[in-house]
Amino acid sequence: MKKWLSVICLTGSLIVSNQASASTQDADVLFKEMGSAAQNLSYEMSFMTFNPQNIVPVRYRHAIIDGENISQMIQMDSSRREIVQKGDRISYFEPGFDAFSLNGDHIIDNLPMVLFADYQKIQPYYNFIDAGRTHIGDRPALVIRIISKDNSRFNYVVLIDEETKLPLRVDLLDNNSQTLEQFRVISTVLDSKTVQDSLATLRNVNLPPLLVSPRNENPSFKWQVGMLPPGFEETSRSVRKLADDDVIETAMFSDGLFTFSVNVTKASKGPLLDQPLQNGRRTIYTMTQKQNVITIIGELPLATSQLIASSIQFRE
């Protein structure tokens, strides 16, 4: 799989470098048009996601019906996992597990976050570069690069259908231009009556109950993060009980494109995870400080995770 991802990376870089002179539209305009198309058009999209651990085939349907966002995602592998969205409620169905619902604006599982990111929010922290045009399959595509301005986060190369403005391929790259994950569209069907009728029936389906977490609004922590990459803001915090005498304190952060969490708990007597882990976009880094275990989990390069963890300050 790693060799395959290296080939993807090389192919993507050749596309960008060889076609850059053929650019016709500004990258920021293309980015906003892609987001609008993905969130407002009626379509069915079959795609595959690739990372070093697995390949996932997916069918995704989306429409706006009477002003309400209706979507359905089905993993076409043996799991047959299904996700349904009606308005601001997203429901998960998987054989062998109880179904549940969460509140949310869109289905994010298996879909690149670039489809839903707010340009105005992320623009100060990323360079949007028009990299020209190419073909993917039999479709002409426009190419944009989304590059972190300070190298503290990952980068994207996005191929956008020239006609529909829907994504055709999205490559997530590290700071060495190595491909971490890829989203690749196999086929797209626009304005299908079958898709519309299928999604319309979902409006009458009773969705499972909303999963409600115990409320602990804005708990106070005796620690704070000293260094955050520009643009990242705290979005939530929570406290969960692990054992009778132990809890884990969690703060979530996002820049509108990537997310990560800082998790703090008391050090135990057992061995700790001292080797960082990385799987595609996901990094896990753990360190100890003043008898506390700090774990960074999220969509960050390892070097950034290390800087954030080491910047955490504890109050007595």
C-alpha positions in Angstrom: 0.0 0.0 0.0 2.8 2.4 0.8 4.4 1.8 -2.6 1.0 2.4 -4.2 0.6 5.7 -2.3 4.1 6.8 -3.5 3.0 6.2 -7.1 -0.1 8.4 -6.5 2.1 11.1 -5.1 4.4 11.1 -8.1 1.5 11.1 -10.5 -0.2 14.0 -8.7 3.0 16.0 -8.7 3.5 15.5 -12.5 -0.1 16.5 -13.2 0.4 19.8 -11.2 3.8 20.7 -12.7 3.0 19.8 -16.3 -0.3 21.5 -16.4 0.3 24.7 -14.4 0.6 26.9 -17.4 -2.9 26.0 -18.6 -4.7 27.7 -15.7 -7.9 29.5 -16.5 -9.6 30.4 -13.2 -8.5 31.7 -9.8 -8.1 29.0 -7.2 -10.2 30.7 -4.6 -13.1 31.0 -7.0 -12.8 27.3 -7.9 -12.7 26.3 -4.3 -15.9 28.2 -3.5 -17.6 26.8 -6.5 -16.7 23.3 -5.6 -18.1 23.7 -2.1 -21.3 25.2 -3.4 -21.7 22.3 -5.9 -21.0 19.6 -3.3 -23.5 21.1 -0.8 -26.3 22.2 -3.2 -26.5 19.9 -6.2 -28.5 16.8 -6.5 -26.2 13.9 -7.3 -25.0 10.4 -6.7 -21.3 9.8 -6.3 -19.4 6.5 -6.2 -15.9 6.9 -4.9 -13.0 5.2 -3.1 -10.9 6.4 -0.2 -7.3 5.1 0.1 -4.9 5.3 3.1 -2.0 3.1 4.2 -4.3 0.7 6.0 -7.3 0.2 3.8 -9.3 1.0 0.7 -13.0 1.8 1.3 -15.6 1.9 -1.6 -18.5 4.2 -0.9 -21.8 5.4 -2.6 -23.0 8.8 -1.6 -26.2 10.5 -2.5 -27.2 14.1 -1.8 -30.1 16.5 -2.6 -31.8 19.5 -1.2 -35.5 18.6 -0.9 -38.0 21.4 0.2 -35.0 23.3 1.6 -33.8 20.3 3.7 -30.4 18.7 3.3 -30.9 14.9 2.6 -27.9 12.6 2.2 -27.2 8.9 2.3 -23.8 7.3 2.5 -23.2 3.5 2.2 -19.9 1.7 2.5 -19.9 -0.9 -0.3 -17.6 -3.3 1.5 -18.5 -6.1 3.8 -19.5 -3.7 6.7 -22.4 -2.2 4.7 -22.3 0.7 7.1 -24.9 3.3 6.3 -25.2 7.0 7.3 -28.3 9.1 6.7 -28.7 12.8 7.1 -32.0 14.6 7.5 -31.5 18.3 8.1 -29.2 18.7 11.1 -29.5 15.1 12.3 -27.1 12.4 11.1 -27.8 8.8 11.9 -25.5 5.8 11.8 -26.5 2.2 11.0 -24.1 -0.7 11.2 -24.9 -4.5 11.5 -24.2 -5.7 15.0 -24.4 -2.3 16.7 -27.2 -0.1 18.0 -28.2 2.7 15.6 -27.8 6.2 16.9 -28.0 9.8 15.8 -25.9 12.9 16.2 -26.4 16.6 15.4 -24.3 17.9 12.5 -24.3 20.1 9.4 -23.1 17.4 7.1 -21.7 13.8 6.8 -18.0 14.0 7.3 -17.2 10.3 7.3 -15.1 9.3 4.2 -15.6 12.8 2.6 -12.7 15.3 2.5 -13.3 18.3 4.8 -12.4 20.6 1.9 -15.9 20.1 0.5 -17.4 21.9 3.5 -14.7 24.3 4.7 -15.5 28.0 4.9 -13.1 29.9 2.6 -13.3 33.1 4.5 -12.3 31.3 7.7 -9.4 29.3 6.4 -8.0 31.7 3.7 -5.7 33.6 6.1 -3.8 30.4 6.9 -3.6 28.6 3.5 -2.3 29.6 0.1 -4.8 28.7 -2.7 -2.8 28.0 -5.9 -4.3 27.5 -9.4 -2.3 24.6 -10.8 -3.9 24.5 -14.2 -6.0 21.7 -15.8 -5.7 18.0 -16.7 -7.9 15.0 -17.4 -8.9 12.3 -14.9 -10.7 9.5 -16.7 -12.6 11.1 -19.5 -13.4 14.3 -17.5 -11.5 17.6 -17.9 -10.4 18.7 -14.5 -9.1 22.0 -12.9 -6.4 21.6 -10.3 -5.9 23.7 -7.2 -3.3 23.3 -4.4 -4.2 24.3 -0.8 -0.9 24.8 1.0 -0.4 25.7 4.7 1.3 29.0 5.0 3.4 28.0 8.0 4.0 24.3 7.4 2.2 23.5 10.7 -0.5 21.4 9.0 -1.2 19.2 6.0 -1.8 20.2 2.4 -4.3 19.3 -0.4 -4.2 18.9 -4.1 -7.8 19.0 -5.5 -9.0 18.0 -9.0 -12.4 19.6 -9.8 -14.7 18.6 -12.6 -14.6 21.5 -15.1 -18.3 21.2 -15.9 -20.0 20.3 -12.7 -17.5 21.7 -10.2 -17.8 18.6 -8.1 -14.6 17.0 -6.9 -13.0 14.2 -8.9 -9.9 13.6 -6.7 -8.6 14.9 -3.5 -5.0 14.1 -2.3 -4.0 14.8 1.3 -0.2 15.5 1.4 2.3 15.9 4.2 4.9 18.6 4.2 7.2 16.4 2.1 4.5 16.1 -0.6 4.0 12.4 0.3 0.4 11.2 -0.1 -1.3 10.3 3.2 -4.8 9.7 1.9 -6.7 9.9 -1.4 -10.3 10.4 -2.3 -11.1 9.3 -5.9 -14.4 9.5 -7.6 -15.4 6.6 -9.8 -18.6 7.9 -11.2 -21.1 10.8 -10.7 -24.8 11.0 -11.8 -26.5 14.4 -11.7 -30.2 15.2 -11.2 -31.2 11.5 -11.3 -34.9 10.9 -10.6 -34.0 7.6 -9.0 -31.7 9.4 -6.6 -34.3 12.0 -5.8 -37.0 9.4 -5.2 -34.7 7.4 -3.0 -33.7 10.3 -0.9 -37.3 11.5 -0.7 -38.4 8.3 0.9 -35.8 8.8 3.7 -37.7 11.9 4.8 -40.4 9.6 6.1 -38.0 7.2 7.9 -38.0 7.4 11.7 -34.4 8.0 12.7 -32.8 6.5 15.8 -32.6 8.5 19.0 -30.1 11.3 19.5 -27.0 10.3 21.3 -26.7 12.7 24.2 -23.5 13.1 26.1 -23.6 14.0 29.8 -23.6 17.8 30.1 -20.6 19.5 31.7 -20.6 22.9 30.2 -17.3 24.7 30.0 -15.4 22.8 32.8 -12.4 24.5 34.2 -9.0 22.9 33.7 -5.7 23.5 35.6 -3.8 23.5 32.4 -3.7 25.5 29.2 -2.2 25.1 25.7 0.7 27.6 25.2 1.2 27.2 21.5 -1.5 26.8 18.8 -0.9 27.1 15.0 -2.5 30.3 13.7 -6.2 29.9 13.1 -6.9 27.0 15.5 -9.5 27.8 18.1 -11.0 25.7 20.9 -14.4 24.4 19.9 -15.4 22.4 23.0 -14.1 20.8 26.2 -15.3 18.0 28.3 -14.5 15.8 31.3 -15.0 12.0 31.3 -14.6 9.6 34.1 -12.2 6.7 33.5 -12.2 5.1 37.0 -13.2 5.9 40.5 -10.1 8.1 41.0 -9.3 9.2 37.5 -10.8 11.4 34.8 -9.7 12.5 31.3 -10.0 16.2 30.4 -10.4 16.9 26.7 -10.3 20.1 24.6 -11.1 20.1 20.9 -9.5 22.5 18.4 -10.2 23.3 14.8 -9.0 25.7 12.1 -12.1 25.0 9.9 -10.2 22.4 7.8 -8.4 20.1 10.3 -9.2 19.2 13.9 -7.3 17.7 16.9 -7.9 17.1 20.6 -5.7 17.6 23.7 -6.3 15.0 26.3 -4.9 15.1 29.8 -5.1 12.6 32.6 -3.0 11.6 35.6 0.0 9.4 35.0 -0.5 5.7 36.1 2.1 3.2 37.2 1.9 1.2 34.1 3.9 1.7 30.9 2.9 4.6 28.6 2.7 4.9 24.9 6.1 6.6 24.1 6.1 5.9 20.4 4.0 8.3 18.3 1.5 6.7 15.9 0.4 7.9 12.5 -2.2 6.4 10.2 -3.0 8.6 7.2 -4.2 12.0 8.5 -4.4 10.7 12.1 -1.5 11.3 14.5 -1.3 10.2 18.2 1.5 11.6 20.3 1.8 11.1 24.0 4.2 12.7 26.6 4.3 13.1 30.4 4.6 16.3 32.3 4.3 16.8 36.1 2.7 13.5 36.7 0.2 14.1 33.9 -0.2 12.3 30.6 -0.8 14.5 27.6 -2.1 12.9 24.4 -2.6 14.8 21.2 -5.0 13.0 18.8 -5.9 14.5 15.4 -5.1 15.7 11.9 -1.7 17.2 12.4 1.9 16.5 11.4 3.9 14.8 14.2 6.2 17.9 14.6 3.2 20.1 15.3 1.7 17.6 17.8 5.0 17.6 19.7 5.1 21.4 19.8 1.6 21.6 21.1 2.0 18.9 23.8 5.3 20.4 25.1 3.7 23.9 25.3 1.0 22.9 27.8 1.3 24.7 31.1 -0.1 23.4 34.4 -1.2 25.5 37.3 -0.8 24.3 40.9 
